[in-house]
Amino acid sequence: MESKKYFSSGEFAKLTGVNKRTLHYYNDIGLIKPQFIGENGYHYYSGMQFASLELILLLRRIGLSIAEIQEFFSNPEHDSFEEMLARKKQLIDDSIKQLLSIQTFLNGKSDRIQLALQAKHGDISLITQPERKIVLSESILGMSEEDDTSVAAEFSLRLKKLFSLYDSFGTRISADALRRQRFDCYDRYFAYCPVHAKNYDEIIPAGTYLQAFCIGSWDKLPQVYEQILEYAQEHSLVLFGYAYEEGLNEMSLSSMGIENINLMDDYITRITIAVSKE
């Protein structure tokens, strides 16, 4: 016996990352048997069997049962097995997409947390934003609070169907309404889409935006909008499009009961609105 050609079950198990009990089990059911049994009763495997065991382990990792793997080894050309592998591959592809979607969601959540930690009430700055796809609710302009709640509920269900995972959604108000100091004249609810989303209603263009923060209850928003108008006038900026309001920490507050007035004191709203030079 050449030592480089054959390996004891212990050596074979160690080199392949499985335990000896697993090897003995695979031997008992005839899935992979040792090349030969020595006079000392030891099981010996050949180097050629590494590939076979790796294939077995791979098939197990993608979810095939022992019976399915046995079927493959007994008849690797069987059409039904090819179909089963195709289904498993599709499941893996779907899982990868789902994990990437979760990763994007968590990255976005992390970015929002960082913004919230740095936010100061009334702080206004110029930022550059990339293009963003959004979906929009039905109009909430001029509706009653009950109607707005109904629109919000329907919009939430739509977001669930479209993206499965979504953090939250905000409201928008037109630049024209701001100039007329109609700070409660909201247009629609909106939500940002994943970058590669195919389903969206509008695209917020890339460009220069004013960013402002409001910390506290929503009745403080008019004051912040007045500051935005003053800032724009002082810096010869023209507001256009819509101001987009989004809560940065509403999910964490909701888990503690956002209806509590004391918690609303910690509510952080981020406002972004496109600007250009006069």
C-alpha positions as CSV (number, residue, x, y, z in Angstrom):
1,M,0.0,0.0,0.0
2,E,1.4,3.4,-0.9
3,S,0.9,5.9,1.9
4,K,0.2,8.8,-0.5
5,K,-2.5,6.8,-2.3
6,Y,-4.6,5.5,0.6
7,F,-5.8,7.0,3.8
8,S,-7.2,5.5,7.0
9,S,-10.8,6.5,7.9
10,G,-9.4,8.8,10.5
11,E,-7.0,10.5,8.1
12,F,-9.7,10.6,5.4
13,A,-12.2,12.2,7.9
14,K,-9.8,14.8,9.0
15,L,-8.7,15.8,5.5
16,T,-12.4,16.1,4.4
17,G,-13.7,17.8,7.5
18,V,-16.2,15.1,8.5
19,N,-16.1,12.8,11.5
20,K,-15.5,9.1,11.4
21,R,-19.1,8.3,12.6
22,T,-20.4,10.0,9.4
23,L,-18.0,8.0,7.3
24,H,-19.1,4.7,8.9
25,Y,-22.7,5.7,8.4
26,Y,-22.1,6.4,4.7
27,N,-20.4,3.0,4.5
28,D,-23.3,1.2,6.3
29,I,-25.9,2.6,3.8
30,G,-23.6,2.0,0.8
31,L,-23.2,5.6,-0.1
32,I,-19.4,5.6,-0.1
33,K,-17.5,2.5,0.9
34,P,-13.8,2.3,1.8
35,Q,-11.5,1.1,-1.0
36,F,-10.5,-1.8,1.1
37,I,-10.3,-3.1,4.7
38,G,-6.8,-3.9,5.9
39,E,-5.8,-7.0,7.8
40,N,-5.9,-4.8,11.0
41,G,-9.6,-4.1,10.3
42,Y,-9.0,-0.5,9.4
43,H,-10.9,1.1,6.6
44,Y,-8.8,2.7,3.9
45,Y,-10.0,5.2,1.3
46,S,-8.2,6.2,-1.9
47,G,-7.4,9.7,-3.0
48,M,-9.8,9.3,-5.9
49,Q,-12.7,9.1,-3.3
50,F,-12.1,12.7,-2.1
51,A,-14.2,14.0,-5.1
52,S,-17.0,11.6,-4.4
53,L,-17.2,12.6,-0.7
54,E,-17.1,16.3,-1.6
55,L,-19.9,15.8,-4.0
56,I,-22.0,14.1,-1.3
57,L,-21.3,16.9,1.1
58,L,-22.2,19.5,-1.5
59,L,-25.5,17.8,-2.3
60,R,-26.3,17.6,1.4
61,R,-25.5,21.4,1.8
62,I,-28.0,22.3,-0.9
63,G,-30.7,20.3,0.8
64,L,-30.8,16.9,-0.9
65,S,-31.8,14.0,1.3
66,I,-29.7,10.9,1.7
67,A,-32.2,8.9,-0.4
68,E,-32.0,11.5,-3.2
69,I,-28.2,11.3,-3.2
70,Q,-28.3,7.5,-3.2
71,E,-30.6,7.7,-6.3
72,F,-28.1,10.0,-8.0
73,F,-25.1,7.7,-7.4
74,S,-27.2,4.7,-8.6
75,N,-28.4,6.4,-11.7
76,P,-26.6,9.8,-12.3
77,E,-28.1,10.2,-15.8
78,H,-31.7,10.0,-14.6
79,D,-33.8,12.9,-15.9
80,S,-35.8,13.3,-12.7
81,F,-32.6,13.9,-10.8
82,E,-31.6,16.6,-13.3
83,E,-35.0,18.3,-12.7
84,M,-34.5,18.1,-9.0
85,L,-31.0,19.7,-9.3
86,A,-32.6,22.5,-11.4
87,R,-35.1,23.1,-8.7
88,K,-32.5,23.2,-6.0
89,K,-30.4,25.6,-8.1
90,Q,-33.4,27.9,-8.4
91,L,-33.9,27.8,-4.7
92,I,-30.3,28.8,-4.1
93,D,-30.6,31.6,-6.6
94,D,-33.8,32.8,-4.9
95,S,-32.0,32.6,-1.5
96,I,-29.1,34.6,-2.8
97,K,-31.4,37.4,-4.0
98,Q,-33.2,37.4,-0.7
99,L,-30.0,37.6,1.3
100,L,-28.7,40.5,-0.9
101,S,-32.0,42.2,-0.4
102,I,-31.7,41.8,3.4
103,Q,-28.1,43.1,3.2
104,T,-29.2,46.2,1.3
105,F,-32.1,46.8,3.8
106,L,-29.7,46.5,6.8
107,N,-27.1,48.8,5.2
108,G,-29.9,51.4,4.6
109,K,-31.0,51.0,8.2
110,S,-27.5,51.5,9.5
111,D,-27.1,54.6,7.4
112,R,-30.4,56.0,8.9
113,I,-29.2,55.3,12.4
114,Q,-25.9,57.1,11.7
115,L,-27.9,60.1,10.4
116,A,-30.1,60.0,13.5
117,L,-27.1,60.0,15.8
118,Q,-25.7,63.1,14.2
119,A,-28.9,65.0,13.8
120,K,-29.4,68.4,15.4
121,H,-32.7,70.2,15.5
122,G,-32.9,73.0,12.9
123,D,-29.5,72.0,11.4
124,I,-29.5,72.8,7.6
125,S,-26.9,71.9,5.1
126,L,-26.3,71.4,1.4
127,I,-25.7,67.8,0.3
128,T,-25.4,65.9,-3.0
129,Q,-27.8,63.0,-3.5
130,P,-27.8,60.2,-6.1
131,E,-30.9,59.4,-8.2
132,R,-33.5,57.7,-6.1
133,K,-36.6,55.6,-7.3
134,I,-39.7,56.0,-5.2
135,V,-43.2,54.6,-5.0
136,L,-46.2,56.9,-4.2
137,S,-49.5,56.5,-2.4
138,E,-52.8,57.8,-3.5
139,S,-53.2,61.5,-2.9
140,I,-53.7,62.7,0.7
141,L,-54.1,66.4,-0.2
142,G,-57.1,67.8,1.6
143,M,-58.3,64.5,3.0
144,S,-59.5,63.9,6.6
145,E,-57.2,62.3,9.1
146,E,-59.3,59.1,8.8
147,D,-58.9,59.1,5.1
148,D,-55.2,59.7,5.4
149,T,-54.9,56.7,7.8
150,S,-56.7,54.5,5.2
151,V,-54.4,55.6,2.4
152,A,-51.4,54.9,4.7
153,A,-52.6,51.4,5.5
154,E,-53.2,50.6,1.8
155,F,-49.8,52.0,0.9
156,S,-48.1,49.9,3.6
157,L,-49.7,46.7,2.1
158,R,-48.5,47.7,-1.3
159,L,-44.9,48.2,-0.1
160,K,-45.1,44.8,1.5
161,K,-46.2,43.2,-1.7
162,L,-43.6,45.0,-3.8
163,F,-40.5,44.8,-1.6
164,S,-41.3,42.4,1.3
165,L,-38.8,44.3,3.4
166,Y,-39.1,48.0,3.9
167,D,-38.1,50.3,6.7
168,S,-40.8,52.9,6.7
169,F,-42.4,55.6,4.5
170,G,-42.6,59.3,4.6
171,T,-44.6,62.2,3.3
172,R,-43.8,64.9,0.8
173,I,-44.9,68.5,0.3
174,S,-44.4,70.6,-2.8
175,A,-41.9,73.5,-2.9
176,D,-44.7,75.7,-4.1
177,A,-46.7,74.9,-1.0
178,L,-43.7,75.8,1.2
179,R,-43.3,79.2,-0.6
180,R,-47.0,79.9,0.2
181,Q,-46.3,78.8,3.8
182,R,-48.8,75.9,3.5
183,F,-46.7,73.7,5.7
184,D,-49.5,71.2,6.3
185,C,-50.4,70.8,2.6
186,Y,-49.0,67.3,2.1
187,D,-49.2,65.6,-1.3
188,R,-48.6,61.9,-0.9
189,Y,-46.8,59.2,1.1
190,F,-43.6,58.0,-0.5
191,A,-41.1,55.2,0.0
192,Y,-37.6,54.7,-1.5
193,C,-37.2,51.7,-3.7
194,P,-34.2,49.3,-3.8
195,V,-31.6,50.5,-6.3
196,H,-32.4,47.8,-8.9
197,A,-36.2,47.9,-8.4
198,K,-38.2,47.6,-11.6
199,N,-41.4,48.7,-10.0
200,Y,-41.5,52.4,-9.2
201,D,-43.6,55.5,-9.7
202,E,-41.1,58.4,-10.0
203,I,-37.4,59.1,-9.9
204,I,-36.0,61.8,-7.7
205,P,-33.2,63.2,-9.8
206,A,-29.6,63.3,-8.6
207,G,-28.4,66.7,-7.6
208,T,-27.9,69.3,-4.8
209,Y,-30.4,69.2,-1.9
210,L,-31.0,71.0,1.3
211,Q,-31.0,68.7,4.2
212,A,-32.7,69.7,7.5
213,F,-33.6,67.9,10.7
214,C,-36.5,68.3,13.1
215,I,-36.3,66.7,16.5
216,G,-39.5,66.5,18.4
217,S,-43.2,66.3,17.5
218,W,-44.6,67.2,14.1
219,D,-45.8,70.6,15.3
220,K,-42.2,71.7,15.2
221,L,-42.0,71.1,11.4
222,P,-43.4,74.5,10.3
223,Q,-40.6,76.3,12.3
224,V,-38.0,74.2,10.5
225,Y,-39.6,74.9,7.1
226,E,-39.5,78.7,7.9
227,Q,-35.8,78.3,8.6
228,I,-35.3,76.4,5.2
229,L,-37.0,79.3,3.4
230,E,-34.8,81.8,5.2
231,Y,-31.7,79.8,4.4
232,A,-32.6,79.5,0.7
233,Q,-33.2,83.3,0.5
234,E,-29.9,84.1,2.2
235,H,-27.9,81.8,-0.1
236,S,-29.8,82.7,-3.3
237,L,-31.2,79.2,-3.7
238,V,-34.4,78.2,-5.4
239,L,-36.4,75.3,-4.0
240,F,-38.1,73.0,-6.5
241,G,-39.8,69.7,-6.7
242,Y,-40.9,68.4,-3.3
243,A,-39.6,68.4,0.2
244,Y,-39.4,64.7,1.4
245,E,-39.9,64.0,5.1
246,E,-38.8,60.7,6.5
247,G,-38.6,59.6,10.1
248,L,-35.2,58.3,11.0
249,N,-36.0,56.5,14.2
250,E,-39.8,55.9,14.1
251,M,-39.4,52.1,14.1
252,S,-37.5,52.1,17.4
253,L,-40.0,54.6,18.9
254,S,-42.9,52.5,17.6
255,S,-41.6,49.5,19.4
256,M,-41.8,51.5,22.7
257,G,-45.2,53.1,21.9
258,I,-44.9,56.2,19.8
259,E,-48.3,57.4,21.0
260,N,-46.5,58.4,24.2
261,I,-46.0,62.1,24.0
262,N,-42.7,61.9,25.8
263,L,-41.3,59.6,23.1
264,M,-42.4,62.1,20.4
265,D,-39.9,64.5,21.9
266,D,-37.2,62.2,20.5
267,Y,-38.7,61.8,17.1
268,I,-36.2,62.7,14.3
269,T,-37.5,63.9,11.0
270,R,-35.1,64.3,8.0
271,I,-36.2,66.8,5.3
272,T,-34.6,66.9,1.9
273,I,-35.5,69.2,-1.0
274,A,-33.8,69.9,-4.3
275,V,-32.3,73.4,-4.8
276,S,-30.6,75.3,-7.6
277,K,-28.8,78.7,-7.8
278,E,-31.0,81.7,-8.7
